[in-house]
C-alpha cells in the first residue's frame, strides 16, 4: 500500500478546498493508498468532512512555515518532525505549499494566469487535459445531523445564500449593492441566508440573523442546503463547487472565467469578455484589466467590480429561478423589520 503525504499547511478556505481535488484524484487512481494531509488548523472542521483523507495533521496559525522550506527526507527539521513525521515513511510527497505558492506569485507578476486548482493538479502530476473531468470535484460528506439541521431551518424552496465578503478588500462588491440585492431578493424568494466570518459584523445591516464565524462544518451544511449561492471571489465560492451548489460569482480584480474554468456549477457576473468591458467602462482609467489582487495598485475597491449593476445580478437570479422552480412564487414587499423572521418560516 502506498503512503502519500499531501502538504498544504497554510492558506485560506478556497486554497484548501482546491487542494482536495488532488486528494480526490489520488484516491481515484490509487484506491488502496493511505493519504496523510497536513493542513491549516483553521480549516480542520472542513478537512474532517473529506473521507479521502486517512490521517489528518493540523498546523496552528502561530507556526511559521517558511515559503522556501523544502520537504526532504533526512532533513529532520522540528516542523517536519512535529507535523509530517519521518518523511522516509512516505512513498510520495506532494508539497502544495512552497513550490505552488512561488508559481502563483510569478503568474501575478505577468506569467499566464491559470486556475489555482489546475496548478495544484499539474504540480502533483494529476492533470490530464483530455480526461472527462480534468479537475475532479472534491468529496465532502456533511454529517447527517448538520444536514438535518440545515434542512429544518430552511424547508421552503428556493434557498438563496449570500457570501458578500472576501479577505481581499478589492474583491468585495460594495456593501450598498449587497443591501440593494438583498432587498430585491427578499421580495421574490422564500429564504435568504447571509454567510460571513468573525470580522464581518457590518453584514448585520443586511440581516441581523446572518451566520458569522460559524464552524466550517455547519457552513458547509448551509451551503449544501442552498439552492443558489451568490458570492464574491472567496473561499465559499470554491466550497460551493465542491458541494455541487449552483453559484453566481462576482469578479473584478480577479479573472472569473479563468478562475472558474473547471467549475461547471459557477456562473460569472459579468459572464463574457464583452460584458466585462461594458461593465468596466466606468473604471477603465484605473482598471484596464483584472489586476489580480492589489499587486498593481493600492486601491481599496476594484472599479471594475463596483461597476457591475445590481440589476445584472438579479437578471441571472431570475433566469435561474425560472428554470428551476415548479410554479411562480408570491411577491412580497420588503420590510427591514420583517426580514429576519423570514428565516423562521
NORBELCOR-V501464 format. One line per field, one symbol per residue. phi: phi as a letter, one per 30 degrees, with the letter a starting at -180 (. if undefined). burial: + if it has 9 or more other C-alpha atoms within 8 Angstrom, else -. A space follows every 50 residues. Layout:
phi = ???
burial = ???
//
This chain:
phi = .dcbcccbdbkdedededdddddddedddbecdcccccbdddcddddddc ddcdbccccdddddcedcdcdbdjdideddddcciddddcdbbccccddd ddddddddckdedbeddddeddddibcbecdebecddecbcdeedddddd dddbddccccccbdccddedccdedddddddedddddbbdbbbccacedc ddddddaecdccidedddeddddddddaccbddbddddddedcidebccc badcddedececcdccccbdcbdddeddddddcddcbdaechibdcacdd bcdddddddedddddddddddddcddaecddbcdbedceededcd
burial = -++++++++++-+++++++++++++++-----+++++++++-+++++-++ ++++-++++-+---------+--------++-++-++--+--++++++-+ ++-+-+++-----+++++++++++-++------+++-+++-+---++--+ +--+--++++++++++---++++---++++++++++++++++++++---+ --++-++--+++---++++++++++++++++++++++++++++-++++++ ++++++++++----+++++++---++--++-+++--+--+++++------ ++++++++++-+++-+--------+--------+----++-++--
//
